[in-house]
């Protein structure tokens, strides 16, 4: 088995575990199974952050923090986390405002669907995703 397969498996496991936790948590909160939440962005914990932090940590465990691969992984992780907390979160806030405007003006047409509001993450959701990603990488490399 090539050396990179455990890293790929642990990274994929981190994102899958984050989505499962999100699905279970929100299903319990709503009192019914929300199957679509398994495939949607946003929520606790951040699966995007879980994925990149698991990758970053796995590279650190395998190659060290002074390797070129770690540097590339760190930059990639920073971009993804910034996007999750910044750009996608702002887009979700814009969608919420636009949906409220549609309701205020009673704009109802069959071809206009409400915009998705849950796109980004709060700092707490990102932190939870980072912790989960690190723990998965740590467990895979011990």
C-alpha positions in Angstrom: 0.0 0.0 0.0 1.5 3.4 -0.9 2.5 5.7 1.9 -0.2 8.3 1.1 -3.2 6.0 1.4 -3.5 6.2 5.2 -3.3 10.0 4.9 -6.1 10.0 2.3 -8.2 7.6 4.3 -7.9 9.5 7.6 -8.7 12.8 5.8 -11.8 11.4 4.2 -12.8 9.8 7.5 -12.5 13.2 9.2 -14.9 14.9 6.8 -17.3 11.9 6.9 -17.3 11.9 10.7 -18.0 15.6 10.8 -21.0 15.2 8.5 -22.3 12.3 10.5 -22.0 14.3 13.7 -23.8 17.2 12.1 -26.6 15.0 10.8 -27.1 13.3 14.2 -27.0 16.5 16.1 -29.5 18.3 13.9 -31.8 15.3 13.7 -31.9 15.2 17.5 -32.6 18.9 17.7 -35.4 18.7 15.2 -36.9 15.4 16.4 -36.7 13.8 13.0 -34.2 12.5 10.5 -32.8 15.3 8.3 -31.1 13.3 5.6 -30.3 16.3 3.5 -28.1 17.8 6.3 -25.6 15.0 5.6 -24.9 16.5 2.2 -25.2 20.2 3.0 -22.5 22.7 4.1 -22.7 24.8 7.3 -23.4 23.7 10.9 -21.5 22.1 13.7 -18.7 21.0 13.3 -17.2 22.4 10.1 -16.5 19.4 7.8 -14.3 21.6 5.5 -12.1 22.5 8.5 -12.1 19.0 9.7 -10.8 17.8 6.3 -8.0 20.3 5.9 -6.9 20.2 9.5 -6.8 16.4 9.3 -4.7 16.7 6.2 -2.4 19.3 7.7 -1.9 17.3 10.9 -1.3 14.1 9.0 1.4 15.8 6.9 2.9 17.2 10.1 3.0 13.8 11.8 4.5 12.1 8.7 6.8 14.7 7.3 7.3 17.2 10.1 6.4 20.9 10.3 9.5 22.1 8.4 8.7 20.2 5.2 7.6 21.8 2.0 4.5 19.6 2.0 3.5 20.9 5.4 3.9 24.5 4.1 1.7 23.8 1.1 -0.9 22.1 3.4 -0.9 25.0 5.8 -1.5 27.6 3.1 -4.3 25.4 1.6 -5.9 24.9 5.0 -5.8 28.7 5.7 -7.5 29.4 2.4 -10.3 26.9 3.1 -10.8 27.9 6.7 -10.9 31.6 5.7 -13.4 30.8 3.0 -15.6 28.9 5.4 -15.6 31.6 8.1 -15.5 34.6 5.8 -16.7 34.4 2.3 -19.3 31.6 2.6 -20.6 32.9 5.9 -21.1 36.3 4.4 -22.9 34.7 1.4 -25.2 33.0 3.9 -26.0 36.3 5.6 -26.7 37.9 2.3 -29.0 35.0 1.4 -30.9 35.4 4.7 -31.4 39.1 4.0 -32.6 38.4 0.5 -35.0 35.8 1.7 -36.4 38.2 4.2 -36.9 40.8 1.5 -38.7 38.3 -0.6 -41.1 37.7 2.3 -41.6 41.4 3.0 -42.6 42.2 -0.5 -44.6 38.9 -0.8 -42.7 38.0 -3.9 -44.1 34.6 -4.7 -43.4 32.8 -7.9 -43.1 29.1 -8.6 -39.8 29.5 -10.3 -38.2 31.4 -7.3 -36.9 29.2 -4.5 -35.5 30.6 -1.3 -31.8 30.9 -1.2 -29.7 28.5 1.0 -28.7 30.4 4.1 -26.5 27.8 5.8 -23.3 28.1 3.8 -20.5 29.2 6.2 -19.4 28.6 9.7 -19.0 30.5 13.0 -15.6 30.5 14.8 -17.0 27.9 17.2 -18.0 25.5 14.4 -14.6 26.0 12.8 -12.8 25.3 16.1 -14.8 22.1 16.6 -14.0 21.0 13.1 -10.3 21.7 13.7 -10.2 19.7 16.9 -12.0 16.8 15.2 -9.6 16.9 12.2 -6.6 16.9 14.5 -7.9 14.0 16.6 -8.6 11.9 13.6 -5.1 12.5 12.2 -3.6 11.9 15.6 -5.5 8.6 16.0 -4.5 7.5 12.5 -0.8 8.2 13.2 -0.4 6.6 16.6 
